[in-house]
Amino acid sequence: MAKILLRTLVYGSLLLLALSMLVPFLWMAATAFMDDLEVYRFPPQLIPQQWRWSNFTEALTLLPFDRFFFNTLIVAFGAVLGQLATCSLAAYAFARMNFKGREKIFALYLGTMMIPAIVTLIPAFLIINALGWMNTYWGLVTPALTSVWGIFLLRQFFLTIPRDYEDVARLDGASEFIIFWKIILPLSKPALATLAIFAFMGSWKDFLWPLIVTSRNDMRTVEVGIAMFHSLHATNWPYQMAAAIVVMLPIVIVFFSGAKIFYPWHYADRIKRMKF
């Protein structure tokens, strides 16, 4: 009896916690279908009196969201490709190559993860401004081309790969780059996919850096575009929530497309289908 009560208490607490995380999203979805006055109605309700589907088309046409999406896609894919290239090369050097001060340099890299990102914002802005990259894709993408967290993730994964594959390749005359390209990278697809997903999600929802380095509407990203529904005296909440739902969809699709990387249920399905 005590175990049943304890289990009920635990599951009930987890359910309440899950609902507390879900209610803001439900409120956002409900607001996207309301009119301006209904948002401020008291007591608030999660079901609109009249479903205004036109909020989505009006919100996305009121501002040039087609351009915002195009800019964000360029920045996101640039960040993904940049981090996959730079982080994999650096991680391979830290995991497999022997050079003086390797461990100290790697520890120094890890130490930079404790520095708040806001501290590096002004130096990064001064560098981008000095290079003349304001309102350019270079200015938007360059700070996201590498990631210390990505280097750490790939380096730890590379350490788990047996060295026997590399030794055999070296006996066949393979160079260091061939070993990295033909052996290490194909065996590291799960880690590379994880890094790609996090790089895409981080770039897609980035707000502060695009806000700082862009001043023209034709270079804005989607997160900055959503914030443009704010004005000095009022905010159009239905339009902002409608745009937020549309902007959130690519992240949801990317996450669930790569869900098997984070959750192991596909391994259980494979085991069930195996014949012994």
Beta strands, then each sheet from edge to edge (+ up, - down):
end
